[in-house]
Amino acid sequence: MASGVLPCMVQRSTIPGMTPSTERRPASVGGTMQPGIARKALAGFFLTGLLFSFLGVMLPVWGHHIGEDYIVIGNYFLSMNLGILAAFAVSRWLSGRAFSALLAVACWLACAALVYLALLPPGVPNWWRTGGLFFLGVAGGLLNTGILRAITPLYRYDKAATLNLAGAMFGAGCVVMAVLVAGTFYVYDVASILLLVASIPAFFGIVYTRSRMAGGEPAAGAEAQPSWRQAFRDFRSLAAVLFTLLLFFQFGNEWAVAGWLPLFLIQRLGISPESSLIMLATYWLALLVGRVVVIAALPRISRGKLLAGSVLAALLGSTMLISTNNRFGAVTAILFIGGGFASIYPLIAERIGGRFPYYHPGFFNGIFSFALTGGMLAPWSLGFFTDLWGIRVAMLLPFFGTLMVFLLLILLWAEAKFREGI
């Protein structure tokens, strides 16, 4: 569920050893990756966005905005995140299979999990949902890993363009998920909404099942991952530790907001469930548009100033959201938070790529595995915090997490200056 598990938007630039983006590209990349295959793989990021944002959208549909069963909600996130972690382990064993098979299995598994959740009778114990959410997490993790590996030749050929397009597709999936459920909240019952959502991975499952992704075999584009021992050697570097902690907190900030924002708005401000989901879609849209703006702004503004401005905007937005008592203040705060978060991960990922060349968005390994758990565990931990201190804590965590990001950025700046002085 973390954006680090997912593609980010980065500045479009010419990569050494690659054809400039303005030149005509060949029909295949690396001699094997065909354009049609790349389009189908990249389109899958829309589905990953829909699946990873699913739980935050569905909480009001399941009626959790009425009670205060926050521990149950936290366990929902834990169950789905355990599924995502399991998927990364399973994907290593399935790496020898054709990408089309892996993607088709992921889509049909997601469809089956959603149908299972739809068929649960009303009034069943909440823990019955945890099994479906676990397998939904497995499906999302397999899908994300399979797509990223499938487009590896394209990623190596034009890193910036590939990640920009993938990030846009993922963000669109998140926005559509929130808008779709908001538009059907008062129209259909829970089972009908879930079956409607299940039709989307079913469509992708048909596409990937019928596809013969001949150029998407692992041998065609797979890169050698660093071993755990090799990757963990980076912990001897202070910069690696700081980068890991920074990503840990940033991923946690983004997904804490995505998971708990609707419940916070409903219980804290008395906003209707439908309106709260529209405001969640606004958050995702602010992230998406913000990253597009970052691409345009990078040639004209220093990265340091952009990072500082982003952190300050996120802090301002978090403060406003905690203290506001009206819809206008909440919308303004959400725009500040989404816009502030938008540029932090892309800029950090850019610096990581320079310091650690083997970093690849499709690999869940080494020091980055610890960082990615921040986004996965933050929504779960909020279940305990809100149970102890109330729903207001749900937006306090991103505030303090953003403060930690700011402090870690200062430490990284100091470490870089010290290293240059040696």
C-alpha positions in Angstrom: 0.0 0.0 0.0 2.9 2.3 0.1 3.8 4.5 -2.8 7.3 3.1 -2.7 5.9 -0.2 -3.7 4.4 1.7 -6.6 5.8 3.9 -9.3 6.4 7.5 -8.7 6.6 10.4 -11.1 10.0 11.7 -11.8 11.5 14.4 -13.9 11.6 13.6 -17.6 15.2 13.7 -18.7 17.6 12.0 -21.1 19.2 8.9 -19.4 22.8 8.2 -20.2 23.1 5.5 -22.8 19.5 5.9 -24.0 17.9 7.5 -27.0 16.6 11.1 -26.2 12.9 11.2 -25.8 12.4 13.4 -28.8 13.9 10.8 -31.1 12.0 8.0 -32.7 12.0 4.8 -30.7 12.2 1.3 -32.2 9.2 -1.0 -32.1 10.7 -3.1 -29.3 12.9 -2.5 -26.3 15.8 -4.7 -25.6 14.9 -6.7 -28.6 11.9 -8.4 -26.9 9.5 -5.9 -25.3 6.8 -5.1 -27.8 4.8 -1.8 -27.6 1.4 -3.7 -27.2 2.8 -5.6 -24.2 4.1 -2.5 -22.6 0.7 -0.8 -23.0 -1.1 -3.7 -21.4 1.4 -3.9 -18.5 1.3 -0.1 -17.8 -2.5 -0.1 -17.9 -2.4 -2.6 -15.0 -1.2 0.2 -12.7 -4.7 1.6 -12.9 -5.9 -1.6 -11.3 -3.2 -1.6 -8.6 -4.3 1.9 -7.7 -7.8 0.7 -7.4 -6.9 -2.3 -5.2 -4.4 -0.5 -2.9 -6.9 2.3 -2.2 -9.8 -0.1 -1.7 -9.8 -0.4 2.0 -9.8 3.3 2.9 -12.8 3.8 0.5 -14.8 0.8 1.8 -14.7 1.5 5.5 -17.8 3.9 5.4 -19.6 1.4 3.1 -19.2 -1.3 5.8 -20.6 1.1 8.3 -17.5 1.6 10.4 -18.1 5.4 10.4 -21.0 4.8 12.8 -19.2 3.0 15.6 -15.8 3.2 17.2 -14.4 -0.3 16.4 -10.9 1.1 15.6 -9.0 -2.0 16.5 -11.1 -4.0 14.0 -10.3 -1.4 11.3 -6.6 -1.6 12.2 -6.7 -5.3 11.8 -8.2 -4.9 8.4 -5.2 -2.9 7.3 -2.8 -5.5 8.9 -4.5 -8.4 7.1 -4.3 -6.7 3.7 -0.7 -5.6 4.3 0.3 -9.2 5.4 -1.1 -10.3 2.0 1.0 -7.7 0.2 4.1 -8.9 2.0 3.3 -12.5 1.2 2.9 -11.6 -2.4 6.5 -10.3 -2.6 7.7 -13.7 -1.2 5.6 -15.7 -3.6 6.6 -13.6 -6.6 10.2 -14.8 -6.2 9.0 -18.4 -6.6 6.8 -17.5 -9.6 9.5 -15.4 -11.3 10.2 -18.2 -13.8 6.6 -18.1 -15.2 5.4 -15.9 -18.0 4.3 -12.5 -16.9 0.9 -13.0 -18.6 0.3 -16.0 -16.3 1.3 -14.1 -13.2 -0.8 -11.0 -14.0 -3.8 -13.1 -14.9 -3.6 -15.1 -11.6 -3.4 -11.8 -9.7 -6.4 -10.3 -11.4 -8.6 -13.4 -11.0 -7.5 -13.7 -7.3 -8.5 -10.0 -6.8 -11.9 -10.7 -8.4 -12.4 -13.8 -6.3 -11.5 -11.9 -3.1 -14.0 -9.1 -3.9 -16.7 -11.6 -4.8 -16.1 -13.3 -1.5 -16.5 -10.0 0.4 -19.6 -9.2 -1.6 -21.2 -12.6 -0.7 -20.7 -12.2 3.0 -24.1 -12.0 4.6 -25.1 -8.9 6.6 -24.3 -9.0 10.3 -21.4 -11.5 10.0 -18.5 -11.0 12.5 -16.0 -8.4 11.2 -13.1 -10.9 11.3 -14.7 -12.8 8.3 -13.6 -10.0 6.1 -9.9 -10.3 7.1 -9.5 -13.5 4.9 -10.8 -11.7 1.8 -8.6 -8.7 2.5 -5.6 -10.9 2.9 -6.0 -12.4 -0.5 -6.9 -9.0 -2.0 -3.5 -7.9 -0.6 -1.8 -10.9 -2.2 -3.4 -10.1 -5.5 -2.4 -6.5 -5.4 1.2 -7.4 -4.5 1.5 -10.0 -7.2 0.0 -7.6 -9.8 2.2 -4.8 -8.9 5.4 -6.9 -8.9 4.5 -8.6 -12.1 3.8 -5.4 -13.9 7.0 -3.7 -12.8 9.0 -6.7 -13.9 7.2 -6.9 -17.2 8.1 -3.4 -18.1 11.7 -3.7 -16.9 13.2 -3.4 -20.4 11.0 -0.3 -21.0 12.0 1.1 -17.6 15.7 0.7 -18.5 15.2 2.3 -21.9 13.3 5.4 -20.7 13.1 5.4 -16.9 11.4 8.9 -16.5 8.7 8.4 -19.1 7.8 4.9 -17.9 7.5 5.9 -14.3 5.6 9.1 -15.1 3.0 7.2 -17.1 2.8 4.4 -14.5 2.4 6.9 -11.7 -0.4 8.7 -13.6 -2.2 5.4 -14.1 -1.9 4.4 -10.5 -3.2 7.8 -9.3 -6.1 7.6 -11.7 -7.1 4.2 -10.2 -7.1 5.7 -6.7 -9.3 8.6 -7.8 -11.7 6.4 -9.8 -12.1 4.0 -6.8 -13.1 6.8 -4.5 -15.4 8.5 -7.0 -17.0 5.1 -8.0 -18.0 4.2 -4.5 -19.1 7.8 -3.6 -21.4 7.8 -6.7 -23.0 4.5 -5.7 -23.0 4.9 -1.9 -26.7 5.8 -1.7 -27.8 3.9 -4.9 -26.6 0.3 -4.3 -26.2 -2.0 -1.4 -22.8 -3.3 -0.2 -22.9 -6.5 -2.2 -23.7 -4.7 -5.4 -21.0 -2.1 -4.9 -18.4 -4.9 -4.3 -19.6 -6.9 -7.4 -19.3 -3.7 -9.5 -15.7 -3.2 -8.3 -15.0 -6.9 -8.9 -15.9 -6.5 -12.5 -12.8 -4.3 -13.1 -10.1 -6.9 -12.1 -12.3 -9.5 -14.0 -11.9 -7.4 -17.2 -8.1 -7.1 -16.7 -8.0 -10.9 -16.0 -9.6 -11.5 -19.4 -7.2 -9.2 -21.1 -4.1 -10.8 -19.5 -5.4 -14.4 -19.9 -5.9 -13.9 -23.6 -2.6 -12.1 -24.0 0.5 -14.0 -25.0 3.0 -11.6 -23.7 5.8 -13.2 -25.7 8.3 -10.4 -25.0 7.4 -10.4 -21.3 9.2 -13.5 -20.2 11.4 -13.0 -17.1 14.6 -13.8 -19.1 13.8 -10.9 -21.5 13.8 -8.1 -18.9 14.6 -9.3 -15.5 17.4 -7.7 -13.6 19.5 -9.4 -11.0 18.4 -8.4 -7.6 21.0 -7.8 -4.9 21.1 -10.5 -2.3 19.8 -9.7 1.2 23.4 -9.8 2.6 24.7 -7.5 -0.1 21.8 -5.0 0.3 22.0 -4.9 4.1 25.7 -4.0 3.8 24.3 -0.5 3.0 23.3 -0.1 6.6 27.0 0.7 7.2 26.3 3.9 5.4 24.7 6.7 7.4 23.0 8.0 4.2 21.3 4.6 3.6 19.9 4.6 7.1 18.6 8.1 6.8 17.1 7.4 3.4 15.4 4.3 4.8 13.9 6.2 7.8 12.8 9.0 5.6 11.0 6.7 3.2 9.5 4.8 6.2 7.9 8.0 7.6 6.9 9.4 4.2 5.1 6.3 3.1 3.4 6.1 6.5 2.2 9.7 6.2 0.7 9.2 2.7 -1.2 6.0 3.5 -2.3 7.0 7.0 -4.2 9.9 5.3 -5.5 7.7 2.5 -6.8 5.0 4.9 -8.4 7.1 7.7 -9.4 10.4 6.1 -13.1 9.5 5.3 -13.7 8.3 8.9 -12.0 11.4 10.3 -14.1 13.7 8.2 -17.3 11.9 9.1 -16.8 11.6 12.8 -14.9 14.7 13.5 -16.7 17.2 11.2 -20.0 15.5 10.6 -19.5 15.3 6.8 -21.7 12.7 5.0 -20.0 9.5 3.8 -20.5 10.4 0.2 -18.9 13.8 0.6 -16.0 12.3 2.6 -15.2 9.9 -0.3 -15.3 12.8 -2.7 -12.8 14.6 -0.5 -10.6 11.5 -0.4 -10.7 11.6 -4.2 -9.6 15.2 -4.0 -6.6 14.1 -1.9 -5.6 11.5 -4.5 -6.1 14.1 -7.3 -3.9 16.6 -5.5 -1.2 14.0 -5.3 -1.5 13.2 -9.0 -1.7 16.8 -10.2 1.1 17.8 -7.8 3.5 15.3 -9.3 2.7 16.6 -12.7 3.5 20.1 -11.6 6.7 18.9 -10.0 7.9 17.6 -13.4 7.3 21.0 -14.9 8.9 22.9 -12.0 12.1 20.9 -11.6 14.1 22.7 -14.4 13.3 26.1 -12.8 13.6 25.5 -9.1 16.2 23.9 -6.9 15.4 20.6 -5.4 16.2 21.8 -1.9 13.7 24.6 -2.1 11.1 22.3 -3.6 11.5 19.8 -0.8 11.4 22.5 1.9 8.3 24.0 0.4 6.6 20.6 0.1 7.3 19.7 3.8 6.0 23.1 5.0 2.9 22.8 2.9 2.2 19.3 4.3 2.7 20.6 7.8 0.4 23.5 7.2 -2.2 21.2 5.7 -2.0 18.7 8.6 -2.3 21.6 11.2 -5.4 23.0 9.4 -7.0 19.6 9.1 -6.6 18.9 12.8 -8.0 22.3 13.9 -10.7 23.0 11.3 -14.4 22.7 12.1 -15.9 23.2 8.6 -15.9 21.7 5.1 -14.0 24.6 3.4 -11.1 24.3 5.9 -11.0 20.6 5.4 -10.8 20.8 1.6 -8.1 23.5 1.8 -6.1 21.3 4.2 -6.4 18.3 2.0 -5.1 20.2 -1.0 -2.1 21.4 1.0 -1.4 17.9 2.3 -1.8 16.3 -1.1 0.3 19.0 -2.8 2.9 18.8 -0.1 3.3 15.1 -0.3 3.4 15.0 -4.1 7.0 15.9 -4.6 8.7 14.3 -1.6 8.9 10.7 -2.7 9.9 11.5 -6.3 12.8 13.7 -5.2 13.9 11.2 -2.6 13.8 8.4 -5.1 15.9 10.4 -7.5 18.6 10.9 -4.9 18.4 7.2 -3.9 19.0 6.2 -7.6 22.1 8.3 -7.6 23.6 6.9 -4.4 22.4 3.3 -4.8 22.4 2.3 -8.5 20.8 -1.1 -8.0 17.6 0.4 -6.6 14.7 -0.7 -8.8 11.0 0.0 -8.1 10.0 -3.6 -8.8 12.3 -5.1 -6.1 11.2 -5.5 -2.5 14.6 -6.2 -1.0 17.4 -5.0 1.2 17.1 -1.7 3.1 14.1 -0.6 1.1 12.0 -3.5 2.4 12.1 -1.9 5.8 11.3 1.5 4.4 8.2 0.3 2.6 6.7 -1.2 5.7 6.2 2.4 7.0 3.3 2.9 4.5 2.0 -0.6 5.2 2.0 -0.4 9.0 0.9 3.2 9.7 -2.8 2.6 9.0 -2.7 -0.5 11.2 -1.0 1.3 14.1 -3.6 4.1 13.9 -6.2 1.5 14.9 -4.6 1.3 18.4 -3.9 5.0 18.7 -7.5 6.1 17.8 -8.9 3.5 20.2 -6.9 5.0 23.0 -7.2 8.7 22.2 -10.0 9.2 19.6 -10.3 9.8 15.9 -8.4 13.1 16.1 -5.2 11.1 16.4 -5.7 9.8 12.9 -4.5 13.1 11.4 -1.9 13.8 14.2 0.2 10.9 13.0 0.9 12.4 9.6 1.7 15.7 11.2 4.4 14.2 13.4 5.5 12.0 10.6 6.0 15.0 8.4 8.1 16.6 11.2 10.3 13.5 11.2 10.7 13.8 7.4 11.8 17.4 7.8 14.3 16.5 10.5 15.7 13.6 8.4 16.0 15.9 5.4 18.2 18.2 7.5 20.3 15.3 8.6 20.7 14.1 5.0 21.8 17.6 4.0 24.3 17.7 6.8 25.6 14.2 5.9 26.1 15.2 2.2 28.0 18.4 3.2 30.2 16.4 5.6 30.9 13.8 2.9 31.9 16.5 0.4 34.2 18.0 3.0 36.2 14.8 3.5 
